[in-house]
Amino acid sequence: MLEMLISLVMLNVGVLALVAAFNSGSLAIQRASRTGTASTLADTQMELYRALDYSAIALDSANVTTANGDSTYAGDLAYSGTQVTKTCTGSPSSVPTACKPMQTPLGPDHVSYRIHSYIKYVTPTNGRQIKKVTVVVRLTTSSRVLARLSSYFDQSTGR
C-alpha cells in the first residue's frame, strides 16, 4: 500500500510538470503570434510611406492634434512636438491611411492593435534635411511595444 501511494505521488508530480510545460509553451506561442502579427502590421504601414513621394510623406494636421492628447502616443520615444504635418484630403473618416497618426485595426488573429506613426525631420551631418518615419504597434489593451520600425526618406531620391 505504501509503495502504491509513493508511486501515485511521483506520477502526480510528473503529470503536473507536463501540464506546466504545456501551459508555458502555449503562452510562448501566443506571444510569438502577436509579435509576428504586429511586425506584419508595422511593415504594411511602412510600405504605405515607401510608396509615396517625399513631399507626400506627412501626417494629417487635425489627426495629429487629436493624437497629441493620447498619453500612449505622446509618451513614445519617437514622439516629437513638431511632427511633419499637412492637410490631407477627405473627411476625417476617409483620410488616407498613410496620413493617420493613430489607427486601431483588427489583426488576422482577431485581436485589436494600435498602430502609431511618427514623422519628423532629422538633419544628419551633411546638413540635408530628411524625414524619419517610425511606426510603433501595440495591443489596444497594453502600452507595451510589440513592434517598432523606422525608416529614413531623403528628398534627393524622391522617396
DSSP file with accessible surface (Angstrom, degrees, kcal/mol):
  #  RESIDUE AA STRUCTURE BP1 BP2  ACC     N-H-->O    O-->H-N    N-H-->O    O-->H-N    TCO  KAPPA ALPHA  PHI   PSI    X-CA   Y-CA   Z-CA
    1    1 A M     >        0   0  201      0, 0.0     4,-2.0     0, 0.0     5,-0.1   0.000 360.0 360.0 360.0 -43.1    0.0    0.0    0.0
    2    2 A L  H  >  +     0   0  123      2,-0.2     4,-2.5     1,-0.2     5,-0.2   0.901 360.0  51.6 -64.5 -40.4    2.8    2.4    0.9
    3    3 A E  H  > S+     0   0  166      1,-0.2     4,-2.4     2,-0.2    -1,-0.2   0.890 109.0  51.1 -63.2 -40.0    4.6    1.6   -2.4
    4    4 A M  H  > S+     0   0  120      2,-0.2     4,-2.2     1,-0.2    -1,-0.2   0.917 109.8  49.7 -63.8 -41.6    1.4    2.4   -4.3
    5    5 A L  H  X S+     0   0  105     -4,-2.0     4,-2.1     2,-0.2    -2,-0.2   0.926 111.2  48.9 -64.5 -43.1    1.0    5.7   -2.5
    6    6 A I  H  X S+     0   0   91     -4,-2.5     4,-2.3     1,-0.2    -2,-0.2   0.926 111.3  49.5 -64.3 -42.5    4.6    6.7   -3.3
    7    7 A S  H  X S+     0   0   57     -4,-2.4     4,-2.4     1,-0.2    -1,-0.2   0.896 109.9  51.1 -66.9 -35.7    4.3    5.8   -7.0
    8    8 A L  H  X S+     0   0   96     -4,-2.2     4,-2.5     2,-0.2    -1,-0.2   0.904 109.7  50.1 -66.6 -39.9    1.0    7.8   -7.3
    9    9 A V  H  X S+     0   0   82     -4,-2.1     4,-2.3     2,-0.2    -2,-0.2   0.934 112.0  47.8 -63.3 -43.6    2.7   10.9   -5.7
   10   10 A M  H  X S+     0   0  133     -4,-2.3     4,-2.1     1,-0.2    -2,-0.2   0.914 112.4  48.8 -64.7 -40.9    5.6   10.6   -8.2
   11   11 A L  H  X S+     0   0  112     -4,-2.4     4,-2.5     1,-0.2    -1,-0.2   0.916 109.9  52.4 -63.8 -40.8    3.2   10.1  -11.1
   12   12 A N  H  X S+     0   0   95     -4,-2.5     4,-2.4     2,-0.2    -2,-0.2   0.906 108.3  50.2 -62.6 -43.4    1.2   13.2   -9.9
   13   13 A V  H  X S+     0   0   94     -4,-2.3     4,-2.1     1,-0.2    -1,-0.2   0.927 111.5  49.2 -61.4 -43.0    4.4   15.3   -9.8
   14   14 A G  H  X S+     0   0   38     -4,-2.1     4,-2.0     2,-0.2    -2,-0.2   0.921 111.1  48.4 -63.5 -43.5    5.3   14.2  -13.3
   15   15 A V  H  X S+     0   0   71     -4,-2.5     4,-2.4     1,-0.2    -1,-0.2   0.919 110.9  50.7 -64.8 -42.9    1.9   15.0  -14.7
   16   16 A L  H  X S+     0   0  104     -4,-2.4     4,-2.3     1,-0.2    -1,-0.2   0.888 108.1  53.0 -63.5 -37.0    1.8   18.4  -13.1
   17   17 A A  H  X S+     0   0   61     -4,-2.1     4,-2.1     2,-0.2    -1,-0.2   0.908 109.5  49.1 -64.6 -39.3    5.3   19.2  -14.6
   18   18 A L  H  X S+     0   0  102     -4,-2.0     4,-2.5     2,-0.2    -2,-0.2   0.914 109.6  51.2 -64.9 -42.7    4.0   18.3  -18.0
   19   19 A V  H  X S+     0   0   86     -4,-2.4     4,-2.4     1,-0.2    -2,-0.2   0.925 110.2  49.5 -61.3 -42.5    0.9   20.5  -17.6
   20   20 A A  H  X S+     0   0   58     -4,-2.3     4,-2.5     1,-0.2    -1,-0.2   0.908 110.4  50.9 -63.8 -39.6    3.1   23.4  -16.6
   21   21 A A  H  X S+     0   0   61     -4,-2.1     4,-2.4     2,-0.2    -2,-0.2   0.917 110.7  48.2 -65.1 -42.2    5.4   22.8  -19.6
   22   22 A F  H  X S+     0   0  154     -4,-2.5     4,-2.4     2,-0.2    -2,-0.2   0.909 111.8  50.1 -64.4 -40.6    2.4   22.8  -22.0
   23   23 A N  H  X S+     0   0   98     -4,-2.4     4,-2.2     2,-0.2    -2,-0.2   0.932 111.4  48.1 -63.6 -44.0    1.0   26.0  -20.4
   24   24 A S  H  X S+     0   0   79     -4,-2.5     4,-2.1     1,-0.2    -2,-0.2   0.915 112.2  49.6 -63.0 -42.6    4.3   27.7  -20.8
   25   25 A G  H  X S+     0   0   32     -4,-2.4     4,-2.3     1,-0.2    -1,-0.2   0.902 109.0  52.5 -63.5 -39.8    4.6   26.6  -24.4
   26   26 A S  H  X S+     0   0   71     -4,-2.4     4,-2.2     1,-0.2    -2,-0.2   0.918 109.8  48.0 -63.3 -42.9    1.1   27.8  -25.1
   27   27 A L  H  X S+     0   0   77     -4,-2.2     4,-2.4     2,-0.2    -1,-0.2   0.898 110.8  51.6 -65.5 -38.6    1.9   31.3  -23.7
   28   28 A A  H  X S+     0   0   47     -4,-2.1     4,-2.4     2,-0.2    -2,-0.2   0.910 110.3  48.5 -65.5 -40.1    5.1   31.5  -25.7
   29   29 A I  H  X S+     0   0  126     -4,-2.3     4,-2.4     2,-0.2    -2,-0.2   0.917 111.3  50.0 -66.6 -40.8    3.3   30.6  -28.9
   30   30 A Q  H  X S+     0   0   87     -4,-2.2     4,-2.3     2,-0.2    -2,-0.2   0.930 111.9  48.0 -63.9 -43.1    0.6   33.2  -28.3
   31   31 A R  H  X S+     0   0  138     -4,-2.4     4,-2.4     1,-0.2    -2,-0.2   0.925 112.4  48.8 -63.7 -43.6    3.3   35.9  -27.6
   32   32 A A  H  X S+     0   0   63     -4,-2.4     4,-2.6     1,-0.2    -1,-0.2   0.895 109.8  52.7 -64.6 -37.6    5.2   35.0  -30.7
   33   33 A S  H  X S+     0   0   59     -4,-2.4     4,-2.5     2,-0.2    -2,-0.2   0.932 110.9  46.0 -64.1 -44.6    2.0   35.1  -32.8
   34   34 A R  H  X S+     0   0   70     -4,-2.3     4,-2.6     2,-0.2    -2,-0.2   0.899 112.9  49.7 -67.2 -39.5    1.1   38.6  -31.5
   35   35 A T  H  X S+     0   0   51     -4,-2.4     4,-2.4     2,-0.2    -2,-0.2   0.917 111.8  49.3 -64.9 -41.0    4.7   39.8  -32.1
   36   36 A G  H  X S+     0   0   36     -4,-2.6     4,-2.1     2,-0.2    -2,-0.2   0.920 112.4  46.9 -64.0 -42.8    4.6   38.4  -35.7
   37   37 A T  H  X S+     0   0   21     -4,-2.5     4,-2.5     2,-0.2    -2,-0.2   0.928 111.9  50.8 -64.9 -42.6    1.3   40.0  -36.4
   38   38 A A  H  X S+     0   0    0     -4,-2.6     4,-2.5     1,-0.2    -2,-0.2   0.906 109.3  51.1 -62.6 -40.5    2.4   43.3  -35.0
   39   39 A S  H  X S+     0   0   58     -4,-2.4     4,-2.5     2,-0.2    -1,-0.2   0.904 110.2  49.4 -63.7 -40.1    5.6   43.2  -37.2
   40   40 A T  H  X S+     0   0   88     -4,-2.1     4,-2.5     2,-0.2    -2,-0.2   0.917 111.2  49.0 -65.3 -42.1    3.5   42.5  -40.3
   41   41 A L  H  X S+     0   0   28     -4,-2.5     4,-2.2     2,-0.2    -2,-0.2   0.910 111.9  49.0 -63.9 -41.2    1.2   45.4  -39.5
   42   42 A A  H  X S+     0   0    2     -4,-2.5     4,-2.5     2,-0.2    -2,-0.2   0.925 112.3  48.1 -64.3 -42.6    4.2   47.7  -38.9
   43   43 A D  H  X S+     0   0   74     -4,-2.5     4,-2.2     2,-0.2    -2,-0.2   0.904 110.1  52.0 -66.0 -39.5    5.8   46.6  -42.2
   44   44 A T  H  X S+     0   0   82     -4,-2.5     4,-1.2     2,-0.2    -1,-0.2   0.919 111.2  47.5 -62.2 -43.2    2.5   47.1  -44.1
   45   45 A Q  H  X S+     0   0    6     -4,-2.2     4,-1.2     1,-0.2     3,-0.5   0.921 111.2  50.7 -64.9 -42.4    2.2   50.7  -42.7
   46   46 A M  H  X S+     0   0    0     -4,-2.5     4,-2.3     1,-0.2     3,-0.3   0.879 103.8  59.1 -64.7 -35.0    5.8   51.4  -43.6
   47   47 A E  H  X S+     0   0   92     -4,-2.2     4,-1.3     1,-0.2    -1,-0.2   0.841  98.7  59.4 -63.4 -30.8    5.2   50.2  -47.1
   48   48 A L  H  < S+     0   0   65     -4,-1.2     4,-0.3    -3,-0.5    -1,-0.2   0.912 108.4  44.4 -61.9 -41.3    2.5   52.8  -47.5
   49   49 A Y  H >< S+     0   0    0     -4,-1.2     3,-1.3    -3,-0.3    -2,-0.2   0.879 108.8  56.6 -70.9 -36.8    5.1   55.5  -46.8
   50   50 A R  H 3< S+     0   0   83     -4,-2.3    -1,-0.2     1,-0.3    -2,-0.2   0.762 103.2  55.8 -66.2 -23.6    7.6   53.9  -49.1
   51   51 A A  T 3< S+     0   0   73     -4,-1.3    -1,-0.3    -5,-0.2     2,-0.2   0.604  96.4  85.2 -83.0 -10.7    5.1   54.1  -52.0
   52   52 A L  S <  S-     0   0   51     -3,-1.3     2,-0.1    -4,-0.3     5,-0.1  -0.559  83.7-109.6 -92.1 155.0    4.7   57.9  -51.5
   53   53 A D    >>  -     0   0   92     -2,-0.2     3,-1.4   106,-0.1     4,-0.7  -0.452  39.2-105.1 -71.4 158.0    6.7   60.7  -52.9
   54   54 A Y  G >4 S+     0   0   16    104,-1.8     3,-1.3     1,-0.3   105,-0.1   0.881 120.1  53.8 -53.6 -44.4    8.9   62.6  -50.4
   55   55 A S  G 34 S+     0   0   96      1,-0.3    -1,-0.3   103,-0.2   104,-0.1   0.743 105.4  54.7 -67.2 -21.8    6.5   65.6  -50.4
   56   56 A A  G <4 S+     0   0   26     -3,-1.4     2,-1.1    -7,-0.1    -1,-0.3   0.566  78.9 103.8 -89.3  -7.6    3.5   63.4  -49.6
   57   57 A I    <<  +     0   0    0     -3,-1.3     2,-0.3    -4,-0.7    42,-0.1  -0.633  55.8 104.6 -81.1 101.1    5.0   61.8  -46.5
   58   58 A A        -     0   0    5     -2,-1.1     2,-0.3    40,-0.2    27,-0.2  -0.972  65.1-109.1-166.4 164.4    3.3   63.7  -43.7
   59   59 A L  E     -a   85   0A   0     25,-2.5    27,-2.0    -2,-0.3     2,-0.2  -0.793  43.4 -95.0-104.0 150.4    0.5   63.2  -41.1
   60   60 A D  E  >  -a   86   0A  12     39,-3.0     4,-2.2    -2,-0.3    27,-0.2  -0.447  29.5-138.3 -67.0 128.5   -2.8   64.9  -41.1
   61   61 A S  H  > S+     0   0   38     25,-2.5     4,-1.9     1,-0.2     5,-0.1   0.895 100.5  47.5 -56.0 -46.3   -2.7   68.1  -39.0
   62   62 A A  H  > S+     0   0   63      1,-0.2     4,-1.7     2,-0.2    -1,-0.2   0.912 113.1  48.0 -65.8 -40.9   -6.2   67.6  -37.4
   63   63 A N  H  > S+     0   0   37      1,-0.2     4,-2.6     2,-0.2    -1,-0.2   0.844 108.3  54.9 -69.5 -32.2   -5.5   63.9  -36.6
   64   64 A V  H  X S+     0   0    9     -4,-2.2     4,-2.5     2,-0.2    -1,-0.2   0.910 104.7  54.2 -66.8 -39.1   -2.1   64.8  -35.0
   65   65 A T  H  X S+     0   0  102     -4,-1.9     4,-0.6     1,-0.2    -2,-0.2   0.929 111.9  44.5 -59.8 -42.6   -3.7   67.3  -32.8
   66   66 A T  H >< S+     0   0   98     -4,-1.7     3,-1.1     1,-0.2     4,-0.3   0.921 112.3  52.1 -66.1 -43.6   -6.1   64.6  -31.5
   67   67 A A  H >< S+     0   0    0     -4,-2.6     3,-1.9     1,-0.3     7,-0.4   0.851  98.4  65.0 -63.6 -34.7   -3.2   62.1  -31.2
   68   68 A N  H 3< S+     0   0   56     -4,-2.5    -1,-0.3     1,-0.3    -2,-0.2   0.771  96.5  58.4 -60.2 -24.6   -1.2   64.5  -29.1
   69   69 A G  T << S+     0   0   72     -3,-1.1     2,-0.6    -4,-0.6    -1,-0.3   0.585  85.2  93.0 -80.2 -11.1   -3.9   64.2  -26.4
   70   70 A D    <>  -     0   0   50     -3,-1.9     4,-2.8    -4,-0.3     5,-0.3  -0.755  68.4-151.4 -86.2 121.4   -3.3   60.4  -26.2
   71   71 A S  H  > S+     0   0  100     -2,-0.6     4,-1.3     1,-0.2    -1,-0.2   0.843  94.4  50.5 -66.0 -33.3   -0.8   59.7  -23.4
   72   72 A T  H  4 S+     0   0   30      2,-0.2     4,-0.4     1,-0.2    -1,-0.2   0.926 113.8  44.9 -70.0 -42.6    0.5   56.5  -25.0
   73   73 A Y  H >4 S+     0   0    0      1,-0.2     3,-1.2    -6,-0.2    -2,-0.2   0.962 118.4  42.2 -63.0 -50.9    1.0   58.2  -28.4
   74   74 A A  H 3< S+     0   0   32     -4,-2.8    -1,-0.2    -7,-0.4    -2,-0.2   0.711 109.5  60.1 -73.2 -16.9    2.7   61.3  -26.8
   75   75 A G  T 3< S+     0   0   63     -4,-1.3    -1,-0.2    -5,-0.3    -2,-0.2   0.466  80.4 109.7 -90.8   0.1    4.7   59.2  -24.4
   76   76 A D  S X  S-     0   0   12     -3,-1.2     3,-1.3    -4,-0.4    -3,-0.0  -0.420  76.6-122.2 -77.7 153.4    6.6   57.2  -27.0
   77   77 A L  T 3  S+     0   0  157      1,-0.3    -1,-0.1    -2,-0.1    -3,-0.0   0.790 112.3  55.4 -62.1 -29.4   10.3   57.7  -27.6
   78   78 A A  T 3  S+     0   0    7      2,-0.0    -1,-0.3    42,-0.0    56,-0.1   0.592  83.5 115.9 -81.4  -9.5    9.6   58.6  -31.3
   79   79 A Y    <   +     0   0   67     -3,-1.3     2,-0.4    -6,-0.1    -5,-0.1  -0.291  40.0 179.6 -65.5 141.1    7.2   61.3  -30.4
   80   80 A S        -     0   0   23     39,-0.1     3,-0.4     1,-0.1    39,-0.1  -0.994  33.2-138.5-139.1 138.7    8.1   64.9  -31.4
   81   81 A G  S    S+     0   0   61     -2,-0.4     2,-0.5     1,-0.3    -1,-0.1   0.664 103.0  57.9 -68.2 -15.0    6.0   68.0  -30.7
   82   82 A T  S    S+     0   0  111     39,-0.1    39,-0.5     2,-0.0    -1,-0.3  -0.603  75.4 170.0-116.8  69.4    7.0   69.1  -34.2
   83   83 A Q        -     0   0   17     -2,-0.5     2,-0.7    -3,-0.4    37,-0.2  -0.391  46.1-100.2 -72.7 157.4    5.7   66.3  -36.5
   84   84 A V        +     0   0    7     35,-2.5   -25,-2.5    -2,-0.1     2,-0.3  -0.728  59.0 172.7 -79.5 115.1    5.7   66.7  -40.2
   85   85 A T  E     +a   59   0A  65     -2,-0.7     2,-0.3   -27,-0.2   -25,-0.2  -0.846  19.7 164.0-127.2 162.5    2.1   67.6  -41.0
   86   86 A K  E     -a   60   0A  75    -27,-2.0   -25,-2.5    -2,-0.3     2,-0.7  -0.937  48.0 -87.9-158.3 172.8   -0.2   68.7  -43.8
   87   87 A T        -     0   0  122     -2,-0.3     2,-0.3   -27,-0.2   -27,-0.1  -0.842  44.9-152.6 -91.8 115.5   -3.9   68.8  -44.5
   88   88 A a        -     0   0   11     -2,-0.7     2,-0.1    11,-0.1   -26,-0.1  -0.649  19.7-108.3 -88.6 147.9   -4.8   65.5  -46.0
   89   89 A T  S    S+     0   0  116     -2,-0.3     2,-0.1     5,-0.0    -1,-0.1  -0.405  75.3  48.4 -76.1 150.0   -7.8   65.3  -48.4
   90   90 A G  S    S-     0   0   51      5,-0.1     5,-0.1    -2,-0.1    -2,-0.1  -0.224  90.9 -63.2 108.7 161.4  -11.0   63.7  -47.3
   91   91 A S    >   -     0   0   57     -2,-0.1     3,-1.6     1,-0.1     4,-0.4  -0.313  62.5 -92.9 -71.7 165.9  -13.3   63.8  -44.4
   92   92 A P  G >  S+     0   0  111      0, 0.0     3,-0.6     0, 0.0    -1,-0.1   0.846 129.3  48.1 -52.4 -32.4  -12.0   62.7  -41.0
   93   93 A S  G 3  S+     0   0  104      1,-0.2    -3,-0.0     0, 0.0    -2,-0.0   0.690 114.9  44.8 -82.7 -16.2  -13.3   59.2  -41.6
   94   94 A S  G <  S+     0   0   70     -3,-1.6    -1,-0.2     2,-0.0     3,-0.1   0.136  75.4 134.6-115.1  20.6  -11.8   59.0  -45.2
   95   95 A V    <   -     0   0    6     -3,-0.6    -5,-0.1    -4,-0.4     5,-0.1  -0.490  69.7 -95.5 -64.5 136.0   -8.3   60.4  -44.5
   96   96 A P    >   -     0   0   60      0, 0.0     3,-1.7     0, 0.0     4,-0.5  -0.214  30.0-118.6 -55.4 146.2   -5.8   58.2  -46.3
   97   97 A T  G >  S+     0   0   60      1,-0.3     3,-1.3     2,-0.2    -2,-0.1   0.845 112.3  59.6 -56.9 -37.0   -4.2   55.5  -44.0
   98   98 A A  G 3  S+     0   0   12      1,-0.3    -1,-0.3   -50,-0.1   -40,-0.2   0.716 103.1  54.1 -67.9 -17.7   -0.7   57.0  -44.5
   99   99 A a  G <  S+     0   0    9     -3,-1.7   -39,-3.0   -40,-0.1    -1,-0.3   0.536  86.5  97.5 -91.4  -8.0   -1.9   60.3  -43.1
  100  100 A K    <   -     0   0   53     -3,-1.3    17,-0.1    -4,-0.5     3,-0.1  -0.714  53.8-164.7 -89.4 124.6   -3.3   58.9  -39.9
  101  101 A P  S    S+     0   0    2      0, 0.0    16,-2.6     0, 0.0     2,-0.4   0.788  80.4  34.2 -74.9 -24.8   -1.0   59.1  -36.8
  102  102 A M  E     +B  116   0B  59     14,-0.2     2,-0.3    12,-0.0    14,-0.2  -0.996  65.0 165.9-134.4 136.5   -3.2   56.5  -34.9
  103  103 A Q  E     -B  115   0B  36     12,-1.8    12,-2.7    -2,-0.4    -6,-0.0  -0.976  22.3-156.9-141.3 155.0   -5.1   53.5  -36.1
  104  104 A T        +     0   0   96     -2,-0.3    10,-0.2    10,-0.2     2,-0.1  -0.616  26.3 173.4-132.6  75.7   -6.7   50.5  -34.4
  105  105 A P        -     0   0   38      0, 0.0     8,-2.6     0, 0.0     2,-0.6  -0.407  35.0-117.2 -80.1 159.9   -7.1   47.7  -37.0
  106  106 A L  B     -E  112   0C 116      6,-0.2     6,-0.2    -2,-0.1    -2,-0.0  -0.854  34.6-136.7 -93.5 122.6   -8.2   44.2  -36.2
  107  107 A G    >   -     0   0    5      4,-3.1     3,-2.1    -2,-0.6     4,-0.1  -0.222  26.5-100.0 -74.8 169.8   -5.4   41.8  -37.0
  108  108 A P  T 3  S+     0   0  108      0, 0.0    -1,-0.1     0, 0.0    -2,-0.0   0.710 124.4  62.1 -64.1 -16.3   -5.8   38.5  -38.8
  109  109 A D  T 3  S-     0   0   43      2,-0.2     3,-0.1   -76,-0.1    -2,-0.1   0.252 119.5-112.0 -90.0  10.4   -5.7   36.8  -35.3
  110  110 A H  S <  S+     0   0  154     -3,-2.1     2,-0.4     1,-0.2    -4,-0.0   0.788  78.3 127.8  63.4  31.1   -8.9   38.8  -34.5
  111  111 A V        -     0   0   32     -4,-0.1    -4,-3.1   -77,-0.0     2,-0.4  -0.933  61.2-121.2-114.8 140.1   -7.0   40.9  -31.9
  112  112 A S  B     -E  106   0C  41     -2,-0.4    28,-1.8    -6,-0.2    29,-0.3  -0.693  32.2-171.7 -85.9 130.7   -7.2   44.7  -32.0
  113  113 A Y  E     - C   0 139B   0     -8,-2.6     2,-0.5    -2,-0.4    26,-0.3  -0.821  19.6-133.1-118.1 157.4   -3.9   46.5  -32.3
  114  114 A R  E     - C   0 138B  35     24,-3.7    24,-2.3    -2,-0.3     2,-0.6  -0.961  16.7-164.1-110.0 125.4   -2.8   50.2  -32.1
  115  115 A I  E     -BC 103 137B   5    -12,-2.7   -12,-1.8    -2,-0.5     2,-0.5  -0.951   6.5-170.8-109.4 120.1   -0.6   51.5  -34.9
  116  116 A H  E     -BC 102 136B   2     20,-3.2    20,-2.9    -2,-0.6     2,-0.4  -0.949   3.0-162.9-111.7 129.6    1.1   54.8  -34.1
  117  117 A S  E     - C   0 135B   0    -16,-2.6     2,-0.4    -2,-0.5    18,-0.2  -0.929   5.0-172.4-113.4 137.7    3.0   56.6  -36.8
  118  118 A Y  E     - C   0 134B   1     16,-2.7    16,-2.7    -2,-0.4     2,-0.4  -0.995   2.4-176.7-128.8 132.0    5.5   59.4  -36.2
  119  119 A I  E     + C   0 133B   0     -2,-0.4   -35,-2.5    14,-0.2     2,-0.3  -0.990  14.3 157.4-131.3 123.1    7.2   61.6  -38.8
  120  120 A K  E     - C   0 132B  54     12,-2.0    12,-3.2    -2,-0.4     2,-0.3  -0.970  41.1-105.0-141.7 158.2    9.8   64.1  -38.0
  121  121 A Y  E     - C   0 131B 105    -39,-0.5     2,-0.4    -2,-0.3    10,-0.2  -0.626  32.7-171.0 -81.2 141.7   12.6   66.0  -39.7
  122  122 A V  E     - C   0 130B  43      8,-3.1     8,-2.9    -2,-0.3    -2,-0.0  -0.995  11.2-154.3-131.6 136.8   16.2   64.9  -39.0
  123  123 A T        -     0   0   87     -2,-0.4     6,-0.2     6,-0.2    -2,-0.0  -0.913  14.9-161.3-115.1 104.8   19.3   66.8  -40.1
  124  124 A P    >   -     0   0   48      0, 0.0     3,-2.1     0, 0.0    -2,-0.0  -0.111  42.7 -83.1 -73.0-177.7   22.3   64.5  -40.4
  125  125 A T  T 3  S+     0   0  158      1,-0.3    -2,-0.0     2,-0.1     0, 0.0   0.754 124.9  66.1 -62.9 -24.1   25.9   65.8  -40.5
  126  126 A N  T 3  S-     0   0   97      2,-0.1    -1,-0.3     1,-0.1     3,-0.1   0.543 107.5-124.1 -76.9  -4.8   25.7   66.6  -44.3
  127  127 A G    <   +     0   0   54     -3,-2.1     2,-0.4     1,-0.3    -2,-0.1   0.344  68.0 129.6  85.4  -6.9   23.1   69.3  -43.5
  128  128 A R        -     0   0  108      1,-0.0     2,-0.3    -5,-0.0    -1,-0.3  -0.682  59.3-124.3 -85.4 130.2   20.4   67.9  -45.8
  129  129 A Q        +     0   0   92     -2,-0.4    26,-0.6    -6,-0.2     2,-0.3  -0.567  34.1 177.6 -78.2 131.5   17.1   67.6  -44.1
  130  130 A I  E     -CD 122 154B  21     -8,-2.9    -8,-3.1    -2,-0.3     2,-0.5  -0.849  27.6-115.2-126.6 165.3   15.5   64.1  -44.2
  131  131 A K  E     -CD 121 153B   6     22,-2.6    22,-2.8    -2,-0.3     2,-0.6  -0.879  18.6-155.7-104.9 132.9   12.3   62.6  -42.8
  132  132 A K  E     -CD 120 152B  50    -12,-3.2   -12,-2.0    -2,-0.5     2,-0.5  -0.939   9.8-165.7-106.3 120.7   12.4   59.9  -40.2
  133  133 A V  E     -CD 119 151B   0     18,-3.1    18,-2.4    -2,-0.6     2,-0.4  -0.926   5.5-174.9-107.8 127.7    9.2   57.7  -40.1
  134  134 A T  E     -CD 118 150B   5    -16,-2.7   -16,-2.7    -2,-0.5     2,-0.5  -0.989   6.5-165.2-124.1 130.4    8.7   55.5  -37.1
  135  135 A V  E     -CD 117 149B   0     14,-3.2    14,-2.6    -2,-0.4     2,-0.4  -0.972   7.1-172.5-116.0 128.0    5.8   53.0  -36.9
  136  136 A V  E     -CD 116 148B   0    -20,-2.9   -20,-3.2    -2,-0.5     2,-0.4  -0.977   4.4-161.9-123.2 133.0    5.0   51.5  -33.5
  137  137 A V  E     +CD 115 147B   0     10,-2.7     9,-2.8    -2,-0.4    10,-1.5  -0.963  16.9 161.2-120.6 132.5    2.5   48.7  -32.9
  138  138 A R  E     -CD 114 145B  10    -24,-2.3   -24,-3.7    -2,-0.4     2,-0.2  -0.903  44.1 -95.9-134.8 165.6    0.9   47.8  -29.5
  139  139 A L  E >   -C  113   0B  19      5,-0.6     3,-1.4    -2,-0.3   -26,-0.2  -0.542  34.7-123.2 -74.3 151.9   -2.1   45.9  -28.4
  140  140 A T  T 3  S+     0   0   54    -28,-1.8   -27,-0.1     1,-0.2    -1,-0.1   0.758 112.5  52.7 -68.5 -20.3   -5.1   48.2  -27.7
  141  141 A T  T 3  S+     0   0  125    -29,-0.3     2,-0.3     2,-0.0    -1,-0.2   0.387 112.6  43.8 -94.7   3.5   -5.1   46.8  -24.1
  142  142 A S    <   -     0   0   42     -3,-1.4    -4,-0.0     2,-0.1    -1,-0.0  -0.978  60.5-144.7-146.8 155.5   -1.5   47.5  -23.3
  143  143 A S        +     0   0   82     -2,-0.3     2,-0.2    -5,-0.1    -1,-0.1   0.418  66.2 118.3 -99.5   2.7    1.2   50.2  -23.7
  144  144 A R        -     0   0  133      1,-0.1    -5,-0.6    -5,-0.0     2,-0.4  -0.482  69.6-120.6 -72.2 131.1    3.9   47.5  -24.3
  145  145 A V  E     +D  138   0B  49     -2,-0.2    -7,-0.2     1,-0.2     3,-0.1  -0.591  31.1 177.2 -76.0 127.0    5.5   47.9  -27.7
  146  146 A L  E    S+     0   0B  17     -9,-2.8     2,-0.3    -2,-0.4    -8,-0.2   0.748  71.4   8.8 -96.2 -33.3    5.2   44.7  -29.8
  147  147 A A  E     -D  137   0B  11    -10,-1.5   -10,-2.7  -109,-0.1     2,-0.4  -0.990  57.8-174.9-150.6 141.5    6.9   46.1  -33.0
  148  148 A R  E     +D  136   0B  99     -2,-0.3     2,-0.4   -12,-0.2   -12,-0.2  -0.992   8.5 177.3-138.8 129.5    8.9   49.2  -33.9
  149  149 A L  E     -D  135   0B  50    -14,-2.6   -14,-3.2    -2,-0.4     2,-0.4  -0.999   3.7-174.0-137.3 129.4   10.1   50.0  -37.4
  150  150 A S  E     +D  134   0B  49     -2,-0.4     2,-0.3   -16,-0.2   -16,-0.2  -0.946   4.5 175.3-124.2 148.3   11.9   53.2  -38.5
  151  151 A S  E     -D  133   0B  23    -18,-2.4   -18,-3.1    -2,-0.4     2,-0.4  -0.990  21.3-134.6-149.2 149.9   12.9   54.3  -42.0
  152  152 A Y  E     -D  132   0B 130     -2,-0.3     2,-0.5   -20,-0.2   -20,-0.2  -0.874  12.8-159.2-108.8 141.6   14.6   57.5  -43.4
  153  153 A F  E     -D  131   0B   7    -22,-2.8   -22,-2.6    -2,-0.4     2,-0.4  -0.982   5.8-157.0-124.3 127.5   13.3   59.3  -46.5
  154  154 A D  E >>> -D  130   0B  30      5,-1.3     3,-0.9    -2,-0.5     4,-0.8  -0.870  14.6-145.6-109.4 131.6   15.6   61.6  -48.5
  155  155 A Q  G >45S+     0   0  128    -26,-0.6     3,-0.5    -2,-0.4  -101,-0.1   0.835  97.1  65.1 -65.0 -30.0   14.3   64.4  -50.7
  156  156 A S  G 345S+     0   0   80      1,-0.3    -1,-0.2     2,-0.1    -3,-0.0   0.814 106.8  41.6 -66.9 -26.0   17.2   63.9  -53.2
  157  157 A T  G <45S-     0   0   96     -3,-0.9    -1,-0.3     2,-0.2    -2,-0.2   0.610 106.0-128.7 -93.3 -11.3   16.0   60.4  -54.1
  158  158 A G  T <<5       0   0   28     -4,-0.8  -104,-1.8    -3,-0.5    -3,-0.2   0.373 360.0 360.0  81.8  -5.8   12.3   61.5  -54.1
  159  159 A R      <       0   0  120     -5,-0.7    -5,-1.3  -106,-0.2    -2,-0.2  -0.973 360.0 360.0-138.0 360.0   11.4   58.6  -51.8
